[in-house]
């Protein structure tokens, strides 16, 4: 006697447009299981699974690179990318997104001091010295960043690293070149204190001219908001960004690191940043008083910068 087939799922009986709206509300952790339920949910959930990618370590990044190499069409679904390491494993992921011409709504990059691992050895060859692989990885990542089709929001963080590292110089070179090319860039957050435009690699984001590492934020045609850490002493980096005529506001923050309560943070080593915003009202009240920092006192001499700092959110 044959076993009766199970009744059809009421969920799958819904029109596909309605089913798609429901699956959009599914928790990200549930998407892999839903993906393997049936062909209908596989078709709907695949773009959802690859829409927002969080790459916390070189190992998972290398695994994703292999997946995108085998199935390039998956890269067309990527719209938000957060990476906690700029090791060489990131380069093929970025290159797959470049080939797919996928515009990113968010690119969140952490500049770290990761030493070359097995993925870098596979990518650049074991005959290379570790230091040479490190630099080659930075150049590959920087080149891929510069080639990204478009990004609307950029966040750059730093974790246990000096920007004078040659690998990170190559990465920031690529970012600075990309800023000049991204036509949709509207918001940039640099979650650390910027150096002066002539004082190192981070200057590439703030400098007003062309040079290493390239055209900076002052020339980003659609930039509306710029966020960065409140400097302790005066340097003209933020002043240079304020020269951008499209800019509507500058938000200063006090960066803090928070790992407690974040799932997997301790295990992965990922540092989750939580910024304390310095309100425009606080800036205005403190600028001329005894609590003003050296940077605030100098900033108050520049009307355009003051207008951007005190603009309402």
Number of C-alpha atoms within 10 A of each C-alpha: 3 4 5 6 6 6 6 8 8 7 11 13 9 11 9 14 9 12 16 17 11 11 16 15 8 13 8 11 9 12 21 14 11 19 18 13 11 10 11 15 19 18 13 20 23 16 16 21 21 18 17 18 16 14 19 19 19 23 15 14 26 24 14 18 22 15 14 20 16 10 11 15 13 19 25 19 19 22 21 20 18 17 22 26 22 27 31 32 30 28 25 21 22 24 22 22 27 20 15 18 16 19 20 23 18 21 20 17 21 20 23 20 19 18 13 21 16 14 18 24 19 12 16 16 12 12 9 13 12 15 13 14 24 27 21 22 27 27 23 25 29 26 22 23 26 24 21 24 19 23 23 20 19 20 17 19 18 19 16 9 13 14 19 12 16 17 29 27 24 24 28 30 26 26 29 28 24 26 28 19 20 20 16 19 25 20 18 24 20 19 23 20 19 23 21 20 23 14 13 15 26 25 23 32 28 27 29 22 16 14 13 20 23 23 24 27 28 24 21 23 19 18 25 17 19 23 20 23 20 21 20 12 11 17 18 18 23 29 21 21 24 26 15 20 15 16 21 17 22 26 21 24 22 16 17 13 11 14 15 11 8 11 9 12 15 12 7 11 12 20 20 15 13 14 17 12 16 15 17 21 13 12 17 16 12 15 20 13 11 7 11 17 18 14 16 22 17 15 20 17 10 12 10 15 19 21 16 18 25 17 14 13 11
